[in-house]
Amino acid sequence: MNIYPEAQRTSDGNIGPLQRGVALIIRRARVPVIPAVICGSYDAWPIHRPWFRTFPIRVKYGPPLDLAGLDADQIMAILDRTLHTMVADLRNNRRFFQ
């Protein structure tokens, strides 16, 4: 199952605030979470454009996170830190464009 913790498309290409409901789903599911981030989709199809355009889109998957036994605030902090770190790493890695 895919869950998009922002609950909406980004208006500026950056990660928006994560919705706390994702922590409830994670706690109830009791399964490892595999984080994933997507870069380039905003440039390919910004929310204000009626049509997409060609632009490289990259996806990065992180290692499974075992979040069992953590409270909602801890889950949210780990997810936020992990996703922001992954996006920064993907944006700084320009070898995909060479």
Backbone as CSV, one residue per row, in Angstrom:
resi,resn,N_x,N_y,N_z,CA_x,CA_y,CA_z,C_x,C_y,C_z
1,MET,0.834,-1.153,0.000,0.000,0.000,0.000,0.896,1.239,0.000
2,ASN,0.542,2.225,-0.778,1.244,3.510,-0.779,0.462,4.500,0.060
3,ILE,1.185,5.264,0.857,0.577,6.347,1.619,1.390,7.597,1.342
4,TYR,0.729,8.657,0.991,1.380,9.937,0.758,1.092,10.817,1.969
5,PRO,2.055,10.935,2.887,1.795,11.577,4.172,1.496,13.065,4.101
6,GLU,1.726,13.698,2.954,1.376,15.114,2.817,-0.106,15.287,2.504
7,ALA,-0.721,14.269,1.937,-2.145,14.242,1.605,-2.546,15.151,0.448
8,GLN,-1.590,15.784,-0.201,-1.912,16.611,-1.361,-0.651,16.869,-2.172
9,ARG,-0.840,17.369,-3.396,0.311,17.720,-4.228,0.974,18.973,-3.679
10,THR,2.270,19.058,-3.878,3.005,20.215,-3.394,2.733,21.440,-4.258
11,SER,2.674,22.593,-3.636,2.435,23.828,-4.384,3.738,24.515,-4.789
12,ASP,4.879,24.025,-4.261,6.153,24.671,-4.576,7.303,23.692,-4.846
13,GLY,7.035,22.414,-4.854,8.070,21.422,-5.127,8.781,20.902,-3.901
14,ASN,8.455,21.417,-2.733,9.074,20.963,-1.485,8.113,20.088,-0.697
15,ILE,8.660,19.310,0.229,7.821,18.480,1.091,7.001,19.398,1.998
16,GLY,5.710,19.189,2.015,4.833,19.967,2.888,4.714,19.301,4.241
17,PRO,3.905,19.869,5.121,3.718,19.263,6.439,3.079,17.878,6.319
18,LEU,3.590,16.942,7.090,3.043,15.592,7.086,1.797,15.564,7.960
19,GLN,0.803,14.824,7.521,-0.439,14.706,8.270,-0.290,13.642,9.353
20,ARG,-0.756,13.942,10.550,-0.559,13.048,11.694,-1.296,11.713,11.548
21,GLY,-2.291,11.647,10.703,-3.019,10.396,10.516,-2.140,9.262,10.021
22,VAL,-1.053,9.605,9.356,-0.144,8.571,8.867,0.454,7.791,10.037
23,ALA,0.689,8.466,11.163,1.239,7.777,12.347,0.237,6.762,12.883
24,LEU,-1.036,7.089,12.843,-2.077,6.156,13.298,-2.093,4.904,12.413
25,ILE,-2.005,5.100,11.127,-1.999,3.963,10.193,-0.773,3.088,10.439
26,ILE,0.379,3.710,10.617,1.615,2.957,10.849,1.525,2.163,12.150
27,ARG,1.025,2.794,13.195,0.927,2.104,14.497,-0.027,0.919,14.417
28,ARG,-1.135,1.090,13.717,-2.121,0.001,13.628,-1.679,-1.117,12.695
29,ALA,-0.939,-0.771,11.656,-0.514,-1.785,10.678,0.542,-2.721,11.263
30,ARG,1.395,-2.194,12.127,2.447,-2.996,12.755,3.334,-3.718,11.737
31,VAL,3.704,-2.999,10.713,4.606,-3.538,9.689,5.712,-2.515,9.439
32,PRO,6.862,-2.957,8.951,7.921,-1.995,8.618,7.452,-1.033,7.523
33,VAL,7.972,0.167,7.561,7.647,1.205,6.583,8.858,1.384,5.670
34,ILE,8.621,1.348,4.377,9.689,1.587,3.413,9.477,3.001,2.861
35,PRO,10.326,3.940,3.295,10.153,5.316,2.833,10.557,5.462,1.369
36,ALA,9.850,6.342,0.681,10.165,6.630,-0.715,9.922,8.107,-0.977
37,VAL,10.769,8.693,-1.806,10.589,10.087,-2.204,10.671,10.185,-3.718
38,ILE,10.007,11.188,-4.251,9.972,11.425,-5.691,10.459,12.845,-5.936
39,CYS,11.420,13.011,-6.820,11.911,14.336,-7.208,11.704,14.524,-8.701
40,GLY,11.295,15.706,-9.079,11.099,16.032,-10.486,9.652,16.058,-10.914
41,SER,8.764,15.474,-10.149,7.356,15.438,-10.567,6.730,16.832,-10.562
42,TYR,7.159,17.683,-9.621,6.640,19.052,-9.610,7.098,19.807,-10.854
43,ASP,8.359,19.626,-11.227,8.871,20.296,-12.430,8.199,19.759,-13.689
44,ALA,7.861,18.492,-13.679,7.193,17.888,-14.835,5.730,18.319,-14.934
45,TRP,5.081,18.509,-13.777,3.664,18.875,-13.816,3.298,19.676,-12.574
46,PRO,3.673,20.974,-12.557,3.309,21.814,-11.421,1.793,21.884,-11.267
47,ILE,1.358,22.113,-10.087,-0.069,22.099,-9.769,-0.846,23.156,-10.568
48,HIS,-0.205,24.234,-10.980,-0.885,25.318,-11.682,-0.884,25.162,-13.209
49,ARG,-0.239,24.120,-13.726,-0.196,23.905,-15.182,-1.237,22.870,-15.600
50,PRO,-1.929,23.111,-16.705,-2.939,22.141,-17.135,-2.350,20.867,-17.746
51,TRP,-1.113,20.954,-18.278,-0.498,19.800,-18.924,0.916,19.586,-18.402
52,PHE,1.352,18.330,-18.444,2.706,18.007,-18.022,3.694,18.337,-19.128
53,ARG,4.967,18.346,-18.763,6.045,18.531,-19.732,7.139,17.510,-19.414
54,THR,8.016,17.297,-20.357,9.095,16.337,-20.158,10.086,16.873,-19.131
55,PHE,10.363,16.064,-18.135,11.350,16.400,-17.113,11.737,15.101,-16.422
56,PRO,13.019,14.905,-16.100,13.428,13.666,-15.433,12.783,13.548,-14.051
57,ILE,12.232,12.405,-13.781,11.639,12.119,-12.471,12.439,10.984,-11.851
58,ARG,12.851,11.202,-10.602,13.665,10.205,-9.912,12.948,9.766,-8.637
59,VAL,13.084,8.499,-8.315,12.482,7.930,-7.116,13.594,7.298,-6.289
60,LYS,13.538,7.510,-4.989,14.524,6.900,-4.097,13.778,6.169,-2.990
61,TYR,14.196,4.938,-2.731,13.634,4.133,-1.652,14.657,4.028,-0.534
62,GLY,14.190,4.131,0.685,15.065,3.982,1.832,14.933,2.592,2.425
63,PRO,15.756,2.289,3.407,15.651,0.984,4.064,14.386,0.917,4.909
64,PRO,13.876,-0.280,5.149,12.671,-0.430,5.982,12.892,0.168,7.369
65,LEU,11.871,0.857,7.860,11.897,1.447,9.194,10.977,0.646,10.107
66,ASP,11.514,0.179,11.208,10.684,-0.504,12.208,10.257,0.537,13.231
67,LEU,9.007,0.957,13.152,8.498,2.020,14.010,7.572,1.479,15.101
68,ALA,7.586,0.168,15.282,6.728,-0.465,16.292,7.100,0.033,17.684
69,GLY,6.099,0.269,18.478,6.312,0.671,19.862,6.566,2.156,20.056
70,LEU,6.612,2.920,18.983,6.835,4.357,19.100,5.501,5.097,19.168
71,ASP,5.505,6.251,19.825,4.266,7.032,19.850,4.184,7.885,18.580
72,ALA,3.057,8.530,18.383,2.803,9.275,17.146,3.841,10.370,16.913
73,ASP,4.224,11.085,17.964,5.209,12.156,17.797,6.562,11.612,17.352
74,GLN,6.958,10.485,17.895,8.228,9.874,17.504,8.177,9.407,16.050
75,ILE,7.072,8.798,15.678,6.902,8.335,14.289,6.971,9.516,13.329
76,MET,6.262,10.578,13.657,6.238,11.751,12.782,7.633,12.370,12.655
77,ALA,8.366,12.446,13.753,9.714,13.025,13.721,10.652,12.187,12.858
78,ILE,10.583,10.882,12.999,11.443,9.993,12.209,11.088,10.088,10.734
79,LEU,9.803,10.061,10.413,9.379,10.163,9.008,9.809,11.488,8.400
80,ASP,9.571,12.569,9.111,9.917,13.888,8.591,11.415,13.984,8.327
81,ARG,12.217,13.588,9.280,13.679,13.642,9.142,14.148,12.740,8.000
82,THR,13.607,11.532,7.935,14.007,10.576,6.903,13.666,11.075,5.509
83,LEU,12.443,11.544,5.316,12.016,11.997,3.993,12.794,13.235,3.552
84,HIS,13.012,14.184,4.457,13.778,15.376,4.091,15.227,15.028,3.746
85,THR,15.810,14.115,4.480,17.180,13.684,4.192,17.253,12.996,2.828
86,MET,16.292,12.145,2.541,16.275,11.427,1.269,16.100,12.391,0.089
87,VAL,15.219,13.373,0.224,15.010,14.348,-0.847,16.280,15.161,-1.077
88,ALA,16.897,15.615,0.003,18.138,16.389,-0.134,19.212,15.564,-0.831
89,ASP,19.331,14.303,-0.475,20.316,13.429,-1.093,20.026,13.252,-2.584
90,LEU,18.771,13.054,-2.914,18.388,12.864,-4.316,18.624,14.134,-5.125
91,ARG,18.301,15.283,-4.567,18.512,16.555,-5.275,19.987,16.881,-5.438
92,ASN,20.811,16.489,-4.482,22.243,16.777,-4.561,22.995,15.806,-5.456
93,ASN,22.381,14.687,-5.781,23.025,13.682,-6.615,22.655,13.959,-8.065
94,ARG,23.512,14.681,-8.769,23.218,15.117,-10.148,23.661,14.105,-11.200
95,ARG,24.203,12.956,-10.803,24.693,12.018,-11.810,23.576,11.504,-12.717
96,PHE,22.320,11.641,-12.307,21.206,11.200,-13.136,21.054,12.075,-14.372
97,PHE,21.601,13.293,-14.315,21.438,14.217,-15.434,22.647,14.235,-16.352
98,GLN,23.680,13.503,-16.036,24.897,13.547,-16.833,24.905,12.468,-17.892
